[in-house]
């Protein structure tokens, strides 16, 4: 797999070439179709998964039966390492959103690899720290912003991780139901918020299309990402 498939902000993208290649040789490649589960909540944590291509959603069911979307993972991301290092069952279900290719690495082999490869250990620590930072941001957003602002912030977070171009505009591959779970709101509330933000964003066929990046960033109380302010590639 060419390294430019994975952004430097991802676990695989943060590794230097020799370390990454050594890791890729440890596992076996599996392909999954849309809607397939990679792991289920409660499964034993016996392996680590590296997302080579595609996209997966990480979601959990709480005691009252409600489901929540915990995270969206993109190419280069690592999955399942917490259960492996914590020697505990999976705390969430991972479901394929976009057909995906994953590298499956046995848990013990991955732990040995990280223990003997300092650069991998540093990358994994940085990855964990970034996920914790994002989790804290989402908690703070929920407490400090109204639904429209939380929605704007969530769209900008996601489009920075994985952007597509629709009709000459940047877009994030997000259904309204997914956005609702990400920001802790009802789907109907998100529908109304998007309708009220029609000058900034629209929802089209499972994507949120950004019509005005600077305006959306202003609503989100964020700096507009520089690379999104230019004209999207054709």
C-alpha positions as CSV (number, residue, x, y, z in Angstrom):
1,X,0.0,0.0,0.0
2,X,1.5,3.4,-0.9
3,X,2.0,5.6,2.2
4,X,0.2,8.6,0.7
5,X,-3.0,6.6,1.2
6,X,-2.8,7.5,4.9
7,X,-2.6,11.1,6.3
8,X,0.2,11.9,8.7
9,X,-2.4,12.5,11.4
10,X,-3.4,8.8,11.3
11,X,-1.5,6.0,13.1
12,X,-0.1,4.4,9.9
13,X,0.7,7.7,8.3
14,X,2.7,8.7,11.4
15,X,5.1,5.8,11.1
16,X,8.3,5.9,9.1
17,X,8.5,3.6,6.1
18,X,10.6,0.8,7.6
19,X,8.4,0.6,10.8
20,X,5.2,0.7,8.8
21,X,6.3,-2.0,6.4
22,X,7.4,-4.2,9.3
23,X,3.9,-3.8,10.9
24,X,2.1,-4.5,7.6
25,X,3.9,-7.8,7.3
26,X,2.6,-8.9,10.7
27,X,-1.1,-9.3,9.7
28,X,-3.5,-10.7,7.2
29,X,-5.7,-8.6,5.0
30,X,-9.5,-8.9,5.1
31,X,-12.1,-7.1,3.1
32,X,-15.5,-6.1,4.4
33,X,-18.7,-4.9,2.7
34,X,-20.8,-2.0,3.7
35,X,-22.8,-2.9,6.8
36,X,-20.6,-5.7,8.0
37,X,-19.4,-5.8,11.6
38,X,-15.7,-6.1,12.1
39,X,-16.1,-6.7,15.9
40,X,-19.1,-6.7,18.3
41,X,-19.3,-5.0,21.6
42,X,-18.5,-7.7,24.3
43,X,-16.2,-9.8,22.0
44,X,-12.9,-10.8,23.4
45,X,-10.0,-8.4,22.5
46,X,-7.8,-10.8,20.6
47,X,-6.6,-8.7,17.6
48,X,-5.8,-5.2,16.5
49,X,-7.2,-3.8,13.2
50,X,-5.5,-1.3,10.9
51,X,-7.9,0.4,8.5
52,X,-6.2,0.4,5.1
53,X,-9.0,1.7,2.9
54,X,-12.7,2.6,3.5
55,X,-14.5,3.9,6.5
56,X,-15.9,2.4,9.7
57,X,-18.2,3.6,12.4
58,X,-17.6,2.8,16.1
59,X,-20.8,2.6,18.1
60,X,-21.9,1.3,21.4
61,X,-25.2,0.3,23.0
62,X,-25.8,1.5,26.6
63,X,-27.7,-0.3,29.3
64,X,-31.1,1.2,28.4
65,X,-30.7,0.0,24.8
66,X,-29.9,3.3,23.2
67,X,-27.1,3.4,20.6
68,X,-24.5,6.0,20.3
69,X,-21.9,6.8,17.6
70,X,-18.6,7.1,19.4
71,X,-16.3,7.8,16.5
72,X,-15.7,7.6,12.8
73,X,-12.5,6.0,11.6
74,X,-10.7,6.7,8.3
75,X,-7.8,5.1,6.4
76,X,-4.7,4.8,8.4
77,X,-6.5,4.5,11.7
78,X,-6.0,1.8,14.3
79,X,-8.9,-0.1,15.9
80,X,-9.2,-2.4,18.9
81,X,-5.9,-1.7,20.6
82,X,-7.6,-0.7,23.9
83,X,-9.1,-4.1,24.4
84,X,-5.8,-5.8,23.5
85,X,-3.7,-3.8,25.9
86,X,-6.3,-3.7,28.6
87,X,-7.0,-7.5,28.2
88,X,-10.7,-6.8,28.3
89,X,-13.8,-7.3,26.1
90,X,-14.6,-4.9,23.2
91,X,-16.4,-1.8,24.5
92,X,-17.9,-1.0,21.1
93,X,-19.1,-2.5,17.8
94,X,-17.2,-1.5,14.7
95,X,-19.4,-1.5,11.5
96,X,-18.2,-0.8,8.0
97,X,-19.8,2.3,6.5
98,X,-17.8,2.3,3.2
99,X,-16.4,-1.0,1.8
100,X,-13.2,-1.5,3.7
101,X,-9.9,-3.3,3.7
102,X,-8.4,-4.0,7.1
103,X,-5.1,-5.6,8.3
104,X,-5.8,-8.0,11.2
105,X,-2.9,-8.3,13.6
106,X,-2.9,-10.8,16.5
107,X,-3.0,-9.0,19.8
108,X,0.1,-10.6,21.2
109,X,2.1,-10.0,18.1
110,X,1.1,-6.3,18.1
111,X,2.0,-5.8,21.7
112,X,5.4,-7.4,21.1
113,X,5.9,-5.1,18.0
114,X,5.1,-2.0,20.0
115,X,7.4,-3.1,22.8
116,X,10.3,-3.6,20.5
117,X,9.7,-0.7,18.0
118,X,10.1,2.7,19.9
119,X,8.7,4.7,16.9
120,X,5.6,2.6,16.9
121,X,5.2,3.1,20.6
122,X,5.5,6.9,20.2
123,X,3.0,6.9,17.3
124,X,0.5,4.9,19.3
125,X,0.9,7.2,22.3
126,X,0.3,10.2,20.2
127,X,-2.7,8.6,18.5
128,X,-4.2,7.8,21.9
129,X,-3.6,11.4,23.1
130,X,-5.2,12.8,20.0
131,X,-8.3,10.6,20.5
132,X,-8.6,11.7,24.1
133,X,-8.3,15.4,23.0
134,X,-11.1,14.9,20.5
135,X,-13.3,13.2,23.1
136,X,-12.7,16.1,25.4
137,X,-13.6,18.6,22.7
138,X,-16.9,16.8,21.9
139,X,-17.8,16.8,25.6
140,X,-16.9,20.5,25.9
141,X,-18.9,21.2,22.7
142,X,-22.0,19.5,24.1
143,X,-21.8,21.7,27.2
144,X,-20.9,25.0,25.6
145,X,-22.6,25.2,22.3
146,X,-26.1,25.1,20.8
147,X,-27.2,22.4,18.3
148,X,-26.4,24.5,15.2
149,X,-22.9,25.3,16.5
150,X,-22.2,21.7,17.5
151,X,-23.4,20.6,14.1
152,X,-21.1,23.1,12.4
153,X,-18.2,22.0,14.5
154,X,-18.8,18.3,13.9
155,X,-19.0,18.8,10.1
156,X,-15.7,20.7,10.1
157,X,-14.0,18.1,12.3
158,X,-15.0,15.3,9.9
159,X,-14.3,17.1,6.6
160,X,-10.7,17.7,7.9
161,X,-10.3,14.0,8.4
162,X,-11.8,12.8,5.1
163,X,-13.1,15.3,2.5
164,X,-14.8,14.7,-0.8
165,X,-15.9,17.1,-3.5
166,X,-19.5,17.4,-4.6
167,X,-20.6,19.9,-7.2
168,X,-17.5,22.0,-6.7
169,X,-17.9,22.1,-2.9
170,X,-16.1,20.3,0.0
171,X,-18.3,17.6,1.5
172,X,-18.2,15.1,4.4
173,X,-19.7,11.6,4.0
174,X,-22.2,11.9,6.9
175,X,-25.8,10.9,7.2
176,X,-28.1,13.1,9.3
177,X,-28.6,10.2,11.7
178,X,-24.8,9.9,12.2
179,X,-24.5,13.6,12.8
180,X,-27.3,13.4,15.4
181,X,-25.5,10.7,17.3
182,X,-22.2,12.5,17.1
183,X,-23.5,15.7,18.6
184,X,-26.0,14.1,21.0
185,X,-29.2,15.5,19.4
186,X,-32.3,14.0,17.9
187,X,-32.3,13.4,14.1
188,X,-35.3,15.6,13.6
189,X,-33.4,18.4,15.4
190,X,-30.5,18.0,13.1
191,X,-32.8,18.1,10.0
192,X,-34.2,21.4,11.2
193,X,-30.8,22.8,12.0
194,X,-29.5,21.9,8.5
195,X,-32.6,23.4,6.9
196,X,-31.9,26.6,8.8
197,X,-28.3,26.7,7.7
198,X,-29.1,26.3,4.0
199,X,-26.8,29.1,3.1
200,X,-23.9,27.3,4.7
201,X,-24.5,23.5,4.3
202,X,-26.9,21.1,2.6
203,X,-27.5,17.4,3.0
204,X,-27.4,15.4,-0.2
205,X,-27.5,11.6,-0.5
206,X,-25.7,10.8,2.7
207,X,-23.3,13.7,2.5
208,X,-23.2,17.1,4.0
209,X,-22.0,19.6,1.5
210,X,-20.3,22.8,2.7
211,X,-21.5,25.8,0.6
212,X,-19.6,28.4,2.7
213,X,-16.5,27.2,4.6
214,X,-15.7,30.6,6.2
215,X,-19.4,31.1,7.2
216,X,-19.6,27.6,8.7
217,X,-16.4,28.2,10.6
218,X,-17.7,31.5,12.0
219,X,-20.8,29.8,13.2
220,X,-18.7,27.0,14.7
221,X,-16.5,29.5,16.6
222,X,-13.5,28.0,14.9
223,X,-10.8,29.1,12.6
224,X,-11.5,28.1,9.0
225,X,-9.0,25.4,7.9
226,X,-6.7,27.0,5.4
227,X,-6.7,24.1,3.0
228,X,-10.5,24.2,2.8
229,X,-10.7,27.8,1.9
230,X,-9.3,27.4,-1.6
231,X,-11.2,26.0,-4.6
232,X,-11.7,22.3,-4.3
233,X,-9.9,20.1,-6.9
234,X,-12.0,18.9,-9.8
